[in-house]
Amino acid sequence: TYIVDDDFETIASSGIRSVRLPLPWSTFADALSPIDAGVYKPGAEIVPDPFYREQASFVTVDHEWLAQILRKAAHHKLKLVLDLHNM
């Protein structure tokens, strides 16, 4: 499990108001559908790197899971910083 409701509760009760959530670019791989709609589509689980297709592929992040994380953080009055700098 990546992060659960108890984690947000602990963080909020410690007085912290924001949390960094590292996400890979592939979370939003479906935005690349103009490049190849058959590959970069909603619901894809693994997508190739758009520049190095033969050398690297990445696991995507389910949008419903992300929405659930956003709701849990909001429930605890936490703000999330979506960090898209990691691979």
C-alpha positions in Angstrom: 0.0 0.0 0.0 1.3 3.4 -1.0 -0.5 5.7 1.4 -3.6 5.0 3.5 -6.2 7.0 5.4 -4.3 6.4 8.7 -1.2 8.1 7.2 -3.2 11.2 6.4 -4.7 11.2 9.9 -1.3 10.9 11.5 0.1 13.7 9.3 -2.8 16.0 10.0 -2.8 15.4 13.7 0.9 16.4 13.7 0.0 19.8 12.5 1.3 19.3 9.0 -0.9 21.0 6.3 0.5 19.8 3.0 2.0 16.5 1.7 4.1 15.9 -1.4 2.8 13.1 -3.6 5.4 11.9 -6.1 3.8 10.8 -9.4 5.4 9.5 -12.6 4.6 11.3 -15.8 2.9 8.2 -16.9 0.0 9.0 -14.5 -1.3 11.2 -17.3 0.0 9.1 -20.2 -3.5 9.2 -21.8 -2.8 12.9 -22.6 -0.3 11.5 -25.2 -3.2 9.9 -27.2 -2.6 12.3 -30.2 0.8 10.5 -30.6 -0.7 7.0 -30.6 -4.3 6.6 -29.4 -3.9 2.8 -29.4 -1.1 2.9 -26.9 -1.6 6.0 -24.7 -5.3 5.4 -23.9 -7.2 5.7 -20.6 -6.9 2.5 -18.6 -3.5 1.5 -20.1 -1.4 -0.2 -17.4 2.0 0.0 -19.1 3.1 2.6 -21.6 6.3 3.1 -23.6 8.4 6.2 -23.2 7.3 8.5 -26.0 11.0 9.2 -27.0 12.6 5.8 -26.2 9.8 3.4 -27.1 12.1 0.4 -27.5 14.2 1.0 -24.4 11.8 2.0 -21.6 8.2 1.4 -20.5 6.4 2.7 -17.4 3.5 1.6 -15.2 0.6 4.1 -15.1 -1.3 5.3 -12.1 -5.0 4.6 -12.0 -7.0 7.9 -12.1 -9.6 6.6 -9.7 -6.9 5.7 -7.2 -5.5 9.2 -7.5 -9.0 10.7 -7.1 -9.4 8.6 -3.9 -6.1 9.9 -2.5 -7.2 13.5 -3.2 -10.5 12.9 -1.4 -8.7 11.3 1.6 -6.3 14.2 1.9 -9.2 16.7 1.6 -11.1 14.9 4.3 -8.2 15.5 6.7 -7.9 19.1 5.4 -4.5 18.4 3.8 -3.3 20.0 0.6 -1.4 17.8 -1.8 1.6 18.9 -3.9 1.5 16.7 -7.0 5.2 16.2 -7.8 5.6 15.1 -11.4 9.4 15.2 -11.4 10.1 11.5 -10.7 10.3 8.7 -13.2 
